[in-house]
Amino acid sequence: MQKGAFFALFAAALFGISPVLAKLWTQALNPPLLAGLLYLGSGLGLLLLISLQTISSGKNPLISLRTLTPRLRLKLFGAIIAGGILAPLSFVASFQLASAFEISLLLNLETVATAAIAVVFFNEHVSRRVLLSMGLLILAAAISTIPMDGEIPVVQWRGSAYVVLACLFWAIDNNLTREVEDVPASVLTCLRGLSAGTFNILISLVFFGIGPKASWPSYLPALGIGAICYGVSLVFFVEALRSIGSSRTATYFAVGPFWGMLFALLLLSEKTATHQYGAAVIGALAIWLLHREQHDHLHTHEPLTHSHAHTHENDDHHEHPHELDPGKPHVHAHSHKTISHAHRHSPDIHHRHPHKAVAKN
């Protein structure tokens, strides 16, 4: 399995169980406060990690933010607004209106939205297999929203709409974040968490208040869920974006909701209709199809100078000499010469070349 695929699957598992854990331990918190605490927890957890890395290595990864061009800073700002503020507000608003099982299954729409934006606005190549996977995920999401009595209550419709909105905002975030390559994933996630968490908490205090049921002990689970299910998950997710591209990362990430569905059944004892199990099977088929994708052809790399995390072992793209351990990931500015070769690849930062038509595989 590709490293990027593993990162995406691990991130998916952590994020997939977050709706269930939030329903279990954070019922007393209003949506903006819950969203703020979740993201603040991710930011604080990663800030601690970055501090430990700085102490051990003597290098502060936060310095990488200074190298961003105005264009990349604008994209980072857009990612924070879309993925750190608008998406979590919409997401947590659905918790009181829809079941954790349904929320988990609808989260697969983030995959479709991410891939669609990547193709339309960022010219990312997708194969017919990826397109088929996206279609199956849309079908699974549509089936999951069908109620057992055949009528869709207003509350359930609103809950589903909030999840769909969150998926759209996260999809925008995913594609903008992928473009900010020079900054370590932990720094990006930390900055997003601290900024979005603080903003959402301020919204809660100004417009909603803390709420009569809330108390300091109820904040701790939200911070913990944020640190693990958002912070750690987002670090691995960003690394996957850079490794295998937006559309494939998002489709692998669609495994996460299945963990959410499983935990919803085990921990919340939610009632689930037969057709929702069928939707889960369709979603699983979509993931299997993507895993079977093999994109391999002759392509040419143009001269390029950039900075990102990389190694030198078994990598024809990084053959520049230096004294660092070739098997250990490191970050520095380096140049690529023109090279033509054929191998299996995904649209990572070195393989965003154009394709004349949609490939079969």
TORKOL-4160 file (C-alpha; in steps of 0.2 Angstrom, whole numbers, padded with zeros to 4 digits, m for minus):
361
<pt num="1" X="0000" Y="0000" Z="0000"/>
<pt num="2" X="0006" Y="0018" Z="m0004"/>
<pt num="3" X="0012" Y="0028" Z="0010"/>
<pt num="4" X="m0001" Y="0042" Z="0006"/>
<pt num="5" X="m0015" Y="0029" Z="0005"/>
<pt num="6" X="m0011" Y="0023" Z="0023"/>
<pt num="7" X="m0010" Y="0041" Z="0029"/>
<pt num="8" X="m0027" Y="0045" Z="0022"/>
<pt num="9" X="m0035" Y="0029" Z="0029"/>
<pt num="10" X="m0028" Y="0032" Z="0047"/>
<pt num="11" X="m0034" Y="0050" Z="0046"/>
<pt num="12" X="m0051" Y="0044" Z="0041"/>
<pt num="13" X="m0052" Y="0032" Z="0055"/>
<pt num="14" X="m0049" Y="0045" Z="0068"/>
<pt num="15" X="m0060" Y="0058" Z="0060"/>
<pt num="16" X="m0074" Y="0045" Z="0057"/>
<pt num="17" X="m0077" Y="0042" Z="0075"/>
<pt num="18" X="m0078" Y="0060" Z="0080"/>
<pt num="19" X="m0097" Y="0062" Z="0078"/>
<pt num="20" X="m0100" Y="0047" Z="0089"/>
<pt num="21" X="m0088" Y="0053" Z="0103"/>
<pt num="22" X="m0095" Y="0071" Z="0102"/>
<pt num="23" X="m0113" Y="0064" Z="0104"/>
<pt num="24" X="m0108" Y="0054" Z="0119"/>
<pt num="25" X="m0098" Y="0068" Z="0128"/>
<pt num="26" X="m0103" Y="0085" Z="0122"/>
<pt num="27" X="m0122" Y="0086" Z="0122"/>
<pt num="28" X="m0122" Y="0101" Z="0133"/>
<pt num="29" X="m0112" Y="0113" Z="0122"/>
<pt num="30" X="m0120" Y="0124" Z="0109"/>
<pt num="31" X="m0113" Y="0121" Z="0091"/>
<pt num="32" X="m0101" Y="0136" Z="0090"/>
<pt num="33" X="m0094" Y="0132" Z="0107"/>
<pt num="34" X="m0092" Y="0114" Z="0102"/>
<pt num="35" X="m0084" Y="0118" Z="0085"/>
<pt num="36" X="m0072" Y="0130" Z="0094"/>
<pt num="37" X="m0067" Y="0118" Z="0107"/>
<pt num="38" X="m0064" Y="0104" Z="0094"/>
<pt num="39" X="m0053" Y="0115" Z="0084"/>
<pt num="40" X="m0044" Y="0123" Z="0099"/>
<pt num="41" X="m0040" Y="0106" Z="0105"/>
<pt num="42" X="m0032" Y="0101" Z="0089"/>
<pt num="43" X="m0022" Y="0117" Z="0089"/>
<pt num="44" X="m0016" Y="0116" Z="0106"/>
<pt num="45" X="m0011" Y="0098" Z="0104"/>
<pt num="46" X="m0001" Y="0101" Z="0089"/>
<pt num="47" X="0007" Y="0117" Z="0097"/>
<pt num="48" X="0013" Y="0105" Z="0111"/>
<pt num="49" X="0020" Y="0093" Z="0097"/>
<pt num="50" X="0029" Y="0107" Z="0088"/>
<pt num="51" X="0036" Y="0114" Z="0104"/>
<pt num="52" X="0044" Y="0097" Z="0108"/>
<pt num="53" X="0051" Y="0096" Z="0090"/>
<pt num="54" X="0058" Y="0113" Z="0091"/>
<pt num="55" X="0067" Y="0108" Z="0108"/>
<pt num="56" X="0074" Y="0092" Z="0101"/>
<pt num="57" X="0079" Y="0098" Z="0084"/>
<pt num="58" X="0083" Y="0116" Z="0088"/>
<pt num="59" X="0073" Y="0121" Z="0072"/>
<pt num="60" X="0056" Y="0130" Z="0073"/>
<pt num="61" X="0045" Y="0124" Z="0059"/>
<pt num="62" X="0034" Y="0139" Z="0062"/>
<pt num="63" X="0047" Y="0149" Z="0053"/>
<pt num="64" X="0041" Y="0141" Z="0037"/>
<pt num="65" X="0026" Y="0152" Z="0037"/>
<pt num="66" X="0037" Y="0167" Z="0033"/>
<pt num="67" X="0042" Y="0160" Z="0016"/>
<pt num="68" X="0024" Y="0160" Z="0010"/>
<pt num="69" X="0020" Y="0171" Z="m0005"/>
<pt num="70" X="0005" Y="0183" Z="m0004"/>
<pt num="71" X="m0004" Y="0170" Z="m0016"/>
<pt num="72" X="m0001" Y="0156" Z="m0004"/>
<pt num="73" X="m0006" Y="0166" Z="0011"/>
<pt num="74" X="m0022" Y="0170" Z="0003"/>
<pt num="75" X="m0025" Y="0152" Z="0000"/>
<pt num="76" X="m0021" Y="0147" Z="0018"/>
<pt num="77" X="m0033" Y="0161" Z="0024"/>
<pt num="78" X="m0046" Y="0154" Z="0013"/>
<pt num="79" X="m0043" Y="0136" Z="0020"/>
<pt num="80" X="m0045" Y="0142" Z="0038"/>
<pt num="81" X="m0061" Y="0151" Z="0034"/>
<pt num="82" X="m0069" Y="0137" Z="0024"/>
<pt num="83" X="m0062" Y="0122" Z="0034"/>
<pt num="84" X="m0059" Y="0129" Z="0051"/>
<pt num="85" X="m0074" Y="0140" Z="0053"/>
<pt num="86" X="m0089" Y="0137" Z="0041"/>
<pt num="87" X="m0087" Y="0118" Z="0040"/>
<pt num="88" X="m0086" Y="0114" Z="0058"/>
<pt num="89" X="m0101" Y="0126" Z="0062"/>
<pt num="90" X="m0111" Y="0117" Z="0049"/>
<pt num="91" X="m0105" Y="0100" Z="0055"/>
<pt num="92" X="m0109" Y="0101" Z="0073"/>
<pt num="93" X="m0126" Y="0109" Z="0070"/>
<pt num="94" X="m0131" Y="0093" Z="0062"/>
<pt num="95" X="m0127" Y="0083" Z="0078"/>
<pt num="96" X="m0144" Y="0087" Z="0086"/>
<pt num="97" X="m0154" Y="0085" Z="0070"/>
<pt num="98" X="m0148" Y="0068" Z="0063"/>
<pt num="99" X="m0141" Y="0052" Z="0069"/>
<pt num="100" X="m0123" Y="0048" Z="0070"/>
<pt num="101" X="m0125" Y="0034" Z="0058"/>
<pt num="102" X="m0133" Y="0045" Z="0045"/>
<pt num="103" X="m0120" Y="0059" Z="0048"/>
<pt num="104" X="m0106" Y="0047" Z="0046"/>
<pt num="105" X="m0113" Y="0040" Z="0029"/>
<pt num="106" X="m0116" Y="0057" Z="0022"/>
<pt num="107" X="m0098" Y="0063" Z="0026"/>
<pt num="108" X="m0093" Y="0053" Z="0011"/>
<pt num="109" X="m0100" Y="0067" Z="0000"/>
<pt num="110" X="m0084" Y="0077" Z="0006"/>
<pt num="111" X="m0074" Y="0064" Z="m0005"/>
<pt num="112" X="m0085" Y="0068" Z="m0021"/>
<pt num="113" X="m0085" Y="0087" Z="m0018"/>
<pt num="114" X="m0066" Y="0087" Z="m0015"/>
<pt num="115" X="m0063" Y="0077" Z="m0031"/>
<pt num="116" X="m0075" Y="0088" Z="m0041"/>
<pt num="117" X="m0066" Y="0104" Z="m0036"/>
<pt num="118" X="m0049" Y="0097" Z="m0039"/>
<pt num="119" X="m0054" Y="0092" Z="m0057"/>
<pt num="120" X="m0064" Y="0107" Z="m0062"/>
<pt num="121" X="m0053" Y="0121" Z="m0054"/>
<pt num="122" X="m0036" Y="0113" Z="m0051"/>
<pt num="123" X="m0036" Y="0102" Z="m0067"/>
<pt num="124" X="m0032" Y="0086" Z="m0057"/>
<pt num="125" X="m0033" Y="0070" Z="m0068"/>
<pt num="126" X="m0045" Y="0057" Z="m0063"/>
<pt num="127" X="m0048" Y="0040" Z="m0071"/>
<pt num="128" X="m0064" Y="0032" Z="m0075"/>
<pt num="129" X="m0062" Y="0021" Z="m0060"/>
<pt num="130" X="m0061" Y="0036" Z="m0049"/>
<pt num="131" X="m0077" Y="0044" Z="m0057"/>
<pt num="132" X="m0086" Y="0027" Z="m0054"/>
<pt num="133" X="m0081" Y="0027" Z="m0036"/>
<pt num="134" X="m0087" Y="0045" Z="m0034"/>
<pt num="135" X="m0104" Y="0040" Z="m0042"/>
<pt num="136" X="m0106" Y="0026" Z="m0030"/>
<pt num="137" X="m0103" Y="0037" Z="m0015"/>
<pt num="138" X="m0116" Y="0049" Z="m0021"/>
<pt num="139" X="m0128" Y="0035" Z="m0023"/>
<pt num="140" X="m0124" Y="0028" Z="m0006"/>
<pt num="141" X="m0127" Y="0046" Z="0002"/>
<pt num="142" X="m0143" Y="0048" Z="m0007"/>
<pt num="143" X="m0150" Y="0031" Z="m0001"/>
<pt num="144" X="m0144" Y="0034" Z="0017"/>
<pt num="145" X="m0156" Y="0049" Z="0019"/>
<pt num="146" X="m0172" Y="0039" Z="0014"/>
<pt num="147" X="m0182" Y="0037" Z="0030"/>
<pt num="148" X="m0190" Y="0021" Z="0035"/>
<pt num="149" X="m0208" Y="0028" Z="0033"/>
<pt num="150" X="m0204" Y="0036" Z="0016"/>
<pt num="151" X="m0207" Y="0054" Z="0022"/>
<pt num="152" X="m0192" Y="0066" Z="0026"/>
<pt num="153" X="m0195" Y="0076" Z="0042"/>
<pt num="154" X="m0190" Y="0094" Z="0042"/>
<pt num="155" X="m0178" Y="0091" Z="0056"/>
<pt num="156" X="m0169" Y="0076" Z="0047"/>
<pt num="157" X="m0168" Y="0086" Z="0031"/>
<pt num="158" X="m0160" Y="0101" Z="0040"/>
<pt num="159" X="m0148" Y="0089" Z="0048"/>
<pt num="160" X="m0143" Y="0082" Z="0031"/>
<pt num="161" X="m0141" Y="0099" Z="0023"/>
<pt num="162" X="m0129" Y="0104" Z="0037"/>
<pt num="163" X="m0118" Y="0089" Z="0034"/>
<pt num="164" X="m0118" Y="0092" Z="0015"/>
<pt num="165" X="m0113" Y="0110" Z="0018"/>
<pt num="166" X="m0099" Y="0105" Z="0029"/>
<pt num="167" X="m0093" Y="0093" Z="0016"/>
<pt num="168" X="m0093" Y="0107" Z="0003"/>
<pt num="169" X="m0083" Y="0118" Z="0014"/>
<pt num="170" X="m0070" Y="0105" Z="0019"/>
<pt num="171" X="m0068" Y="0101" Z="0000"/>
<pt num="172" X="m0064" Y="0119" Z="m0003"/>
<pt num="173" X="m0052" Y="0118" Z="0012"/>
<pt num="174" X="m0044" Y="0102" Z="0005"/>
<pt num="175" X="m0039" Y="0109" Z="m0012"/>
<pt num="176" X="m0033" Y="0125" Z="m0005"/>
<pt num="177" X="m0022" Y="0116" Z="0008"/>
<pt num="178" X="m0014" Y="0105" Z="m0005"/>
<pt num="179" X="m0007" Y="0120" Z="m0013"/>
<pt num="180" X="0002" Y="0126" Z="0002"/>
<pt num="181" X="0017" Y="0114" Z="0000"/>
<pt num="182" X="0031" Y="0123" Z="0009"/>
<pt num="183" X="0024" Y="0122" Z="0026"/>
<pt num="184" X="0024" Y="0106" Z="0037"/>
<pt num="185" X="0007" Y="0098" Z="0039"/>
<pt num="186" X="0008" Y="0100" Z="0058"/>
<pt num="187" X="0011" Y="0119" Z="0057"/>
<pt num="188" X="m0004" Y="0121" Z="0045"/>
<pt num="189" X="m0016" Y="0111" Z="0056"/>
<pt num="190" X="m0010" Y="0120" Z="0072"/>
<pt num="191" X="m0013" Y="0137" Z="0064"/>
<pt num="192" X="m0030" Y="0132" Z="0057"/>
<pt num="193" X="m0035" Y="0124" Z="0074"/>
<pt num="194" X="m0029" Y="0139" Z="0085"/>
<pt num="195" X="m0037" Y="0152" Z="0073"/>
<pt num="196" X="m0053" Y="0143" Z="0070"/>
<pt num="197" X="m0055" Y="0138" Z="0088"/>
<pt num="198" X="m0053" Y="0155" Z="0095"/>
<pt num="199" X="m0065" Y="0163" Z="0082"/>
<pt num="200" X="m0079" Y="0150" Z="0085"/>
<pt num="201" X="m0078" Y="0151" Z="0104"/>
<pt num="202" X="m0079" Y="0170" Z="0102"/>
<pt num="203" X="m0095" Y="0168" Z="0091"/>
<pt num="204" X="m0102" Y="0157" Z="0105"/>
<pt num="205" X="m0099" Y="0169" Z="0119"/>
<pt num="206" X="m0106" Y="0184" Z="0109"/>
<pt num="207" X="m0121" Y="0177" Z="0102"/>
<pt num="208" X="m0125" Y="0161" Z="0112"/>
<pt num="209" X="m0116" Y="0162" Z="0128"/>
<pt num="210" X="m0109" Y="0146" Z="0136"/>
<pt num="211" X="m0126" Y="0139" Z="0141"/>
<pt num="212" X="m0134" Y="0134" Z="0157"/>
<pt num="213" X="m0129" Y="0116" Z="0156"/>
<pt num="214" X="m0111" Y="0118" Z="0152"/>
<pt num="215" X="m0097" Y="0117" Z="0165"/>
<pt num="216" X="m0078" Y="0117" Z="0164"/>
<pt num="217" X="m0077" Y="0097" Z="0165"/>
<pt num="218" X="m0088" Y="0096" Z="0149"/>
<pt num="219" X="m0075" Y="0106" Z="0140"/>
<pt num="220" X="m0061" Y="0093" Z="0142"/>
<pt num="221" X="m0069" Y="0079" Z="0131"/>
<pt num="222" X="m0071" Y="0091" Z="0117"/>
<pt num="223" X="m0053" Y="0097" Z="0118"/>
<pt num="224" X="m0047" Y="0079" Z="0119"/>
<pt num="225" X="m0058" Y="0074" Z="0104"/>
<pt num="226" X="m0052" Y="0089" Z="0094"/>
<pt num="227" X="m0033" Y="0085" Z="0098"/>
<pt num="228" X="m0035" Y="0067" Z="0092"/>
<pt num="229" X="m0049" Y="0066" Z="0079"/>
<pt num="230" X="m0045" Y="0083" Z="0072"/>
<pt num="231" X="m0027" Y="0088" Z="0075"/>
<pt num="232" X="m0018" Y="0071" Z="0073"/>
<pt num="233" X="m0031" Y="0066" Z="0059"/>
<pt num="234" X="m0028" Y="0082" Z="0049"/>
<pt num="235" X="m0009" Y="0081" Z="0050"/>
<pt num="236" X="m0010" Y="0064" Z="0041"/>
<pt num="237" X="m0023" Y="0070" Z="0030"/>
<pt num="238" X="m0012" Y="0084" Z="0023"/>
<pt num="239" X="0002" Y="0073" Z="0021"/>
<pt num="240" X="m0009" Y="0061" Z="0011"/>
<pt num="241" X="m0015" Y="0076" Z="0000"/>
<pt num="242" X="0003" Y="0080" Z="m0004"/>
<pt num="243" X="0007" Y="0062" Z="m0008"/>
<pt num="244" X="m0007" Y="0056" Z="m0019"/>
<pt num="245" X="m0017" Y="0071" Z="m0023"/>
<pt num="246" X="m0034" Y="0078" Z="m0018"/>
<pt num="247" X="m0046" Y="0066" Z="m0027"/>
<pt num="248" X="m0038" Y="0050" Z="m0021"/>
<pt num="249" X="m0035" Y="0056" Z="m0004"/>
<pt num="250" X="m0053" Y="0061" Z="m0002"/>
<pt num="251" X="m0059" Y="0044" Z="m0009"/>
<pt num="252" X="m0048" Y="0034" Z="0003"/>
<pt num="253" X="m0054" Y="0046" Z="0017"/>
<pt num="254" X="m0072" Y="0040" Z="0013"/>
<pt num="255" X="m0067" Y="0024" Z="0024"/>
<pt num="256" X="m0069" Y="0035" Z="0039"/>
<pt num="257" X="m0088" Y="0036" Z="0040"/>
<pt num="258" X="m0089" Y="0017" Z="0041"/>
<pt num="259" X="m0079" Y="0018" Z="0057"/>
<pt num="260" X="m0092" Y="0031" Z="0063"/>
<pt num="261" X="m0106" Y="0020" Z="0058"/>
<pt num="262" X="m0099" Y="0005" Z="0067"/>
<pt num="263" X="m0096" Y="0015" Z="0083"/>
<pt num="264" X="m0114" Y="0023" Z="0082"/>
<pt num="265" X="m0121" Y="0005" Z="0082"/>
<pt num="266" X="m0110" Y="m0001" Z="0096"/>
<pt num="267" X="m0110" Y="0014" Z="0108"/>
<pt num="268" X="m0126" Y="0023" Z="0104"/>
<pt num="269" X="m0137" Y="0009" Z="0100"/>
<pt num="270" X="m0145" Y="0019" Z="0086"/>
<pt num="271" X="m0159" Y="0011" Z="0075"/>
<pt num="272" X="m0154" Y="0009" Z="0057"/>
<pt num="273" X="m0164" Y="0005" Z="0042"/>
<pt num="274" X="m0160" Y="m0010" Z="0031"/>
<pt num="275" X="m0157" Y="0002" Z="0016"/>
<pt num="276" X="m0144" Y="0011" Z="0026"/>
<pt num="277" X="m0134" Y="m0005" Z="0027"/>
<pt num="278" X="m0136" Y="m0007" Z="0009"/>
<pt num="279" X="m0129" Y="0011" Z="0007"/>
<pt num="280" X="m0114" Y="0006" Z="0017"/>
<pt num="281" X="m0111" Y="m0009" Z="0006"/>
<pt num="282" X="m0111" Y="0003" Z="m0009"/>
<pt num="283" X="m0099" Y="0015" Z="m0001"/>
<pt num="284" X="m0087" Y="0000" Z="0003"/>
<pt num="285" X="m0088" Y="m0005" Z="m0015"/>
<pt num="286" X="m0083" Y="0013" Z="m0020"/>
<pt num="287" X="m0067" Y="0012" Z="m0009"/>
<pt num="288" X="m0062" Y="m0005" Z="m0016"/>
<pt num="289" X="m0063" Y="0001" Z="m0034"/>
<pt num="290" X="m0052" Y="0016" Z="m0030"/>
<pt num="291" X="m0039" Y="0004" Z="m0021"/>
<pt num="292" X="m0038" Y="m0006" Z="m0037"/>
<pt num="293" X="m0033" Y="0009" Z="m0048"/>
<pt num="294" X="m0017" Y="0008" Z="m0057"/>
<pt num="295" X="m0011" Y="0024" Z="m0066"/>
<pt num="296" X="0005" Y="0020" Z="m0075"/>
<pt num="297" X="0012" Y="0029" Z="m0091"/>
<pt num="298" X="0027" Y="0038" Z="m0099"/>
<pt num="299" X="0028" Y="0056" Z="m0093"/>
<pt num="300" X="0040" Y="0070" Z="m0092"/>
<pt num="301" X="0045" Y="0081" Z="m0077"/>
<pt num="302" X="0049" Y="0099" Z="m0081"/>
<pt num="303" X="0063" Y="0108" Z="m0072"/>
<pt num="304" X="0057" Y="0114" Z="m0055"/>
<pt num="305" X="0063" Y="0121" Z="m0039"/>
<pt num="306" X="0053" Y="0120" Z="m0023"/>
<pt num="307" X="0053" Y="0115" Z="m0005"/>
<pt num="308" X="0044" Y="0100" Z="0004"/>
<pt num="309" X="0047" Y="0085" Z="0015"/>
<pt num="310" X="0055" Y="0071" Z="0005"/>
<pt num="311" X="0067" Y="0056" Z="0006"/>
<pt num="312" X="0079" Y="0049" Z="m0006"/>
<pt num="313" X="0077" Y="0030" Z="m0004"/>
<pt num="314" X="0069" Y="0022" Z="m0019"/>
<pt num="315" X="0064" Y="0039" Z="m0026"/>
<pt num="316" X="0070" Y="0044" Z="m0044"/>
<pt num="317" X="0063" Y="0061" Z="m0041"/>
<pt num="318" X="0075" Y="0066" Z="m0027"/>
<pt num="319" X="0093" Y="0062" Z="m0032"/>
<pt num="320" X="0101" Y="0078" Z="m0027"/>
<pt num="321" X="0117" Y="0076" Z="m0015"/>
<pt num="322" X="0119" Y="0081" Z="0003"/>
<pt num="323" X="0125" Y="0074" Z="0019"/>
<pt num="324" X="0108" Y="0071" Z="0027"/>
<pt num="325" X="0102" Y="0053" Z="0030"/>
<pt num="326" X="0094" Y="0048" Z="0013"/>
<pt num="327" X="0080" Y="0038" Z="0022"/>
<pt num="328" X="0075" Y="0051" Z="0034"/>
<pt num="329" X="0062" Y="0064" Z="0029"/>
<pt num="330" X="0069" Y="0081" Z="0028"/>
<pt num="331" X="0063" Y="0098" Z="0021"/>
<pt num="332" X="0074" Y="0110" Z="0011"/>
<pt num="333" X="0073" Y="0119" Z="m0006"/>
<pt num="334" X="0079" Y="0108" Z="m0020"/>
<pt num="335" X="0079" Y="0108" Z="m0039"/>
<pt num="336" X="0073" Y="0095" Z="m0051"/>
<pt num="337" X="0080" Y="0092" Z="m0069"/>
<pt num="338" X="0070" Y="0087" Z="m0084"/>
<pt num="339" X="0067" Y="0068" Z="m0083"/>
<pt num="340" X="0056" Y="0056" Z="m0093"/>
<pt num="341" X="0051" Y="0039" Z="m0086"/>
<pt num="342" X="0036" Y="0028" Z="m0083"/>
<pt num="343" X="0029" Y="0021" Z="m0067"/>
<pt num="344" X="0014" Y="0020" Z="m0056"/>
<pt num="345" X="0009" Y="0037" Z="m0049"/>
<pt num="346" X="m0004" Y="0048" Z="m0042"/>
<pt num="347" X="m0006" Y="0067" Z="m0044"/>
<pt num="348" X="0006" Y="0072" Z="m0030"/>
<pt num="349" X="0016" Y="0088" Z="m0031"/>
<pt num="350" X="0028" Y="0080" Z="m0044"/>
<pt num="351" X="0014" Y="0072" Z="m0055"/>
<pt num="352" X="0002" Y="0086" Z="m0059"/>
<pt num="353" X="0005" Y="0084" Z="m0078"/>
<pt num="354" X="m0009" Y="0086" Z="m0090"/>
<pt num="355" X="m0018" Y="0071" Z="m0098"/>
<pt num="356" X="m0027" Y="0071" Z="m0115"/>
<pt num="357" X="m0042" Y="0061" Z="m0110"/>
<pt num="358" X="m0049" Y="0052" Z="m0095"/>
<pt num="359" X="m0039" Y="0036" Z="m0092"/>
<pt num="360" X="m0047" Y="0019" Z="m0091"/>
<pt num="361" X="m0038" Y="0014" Z="m0075"/>
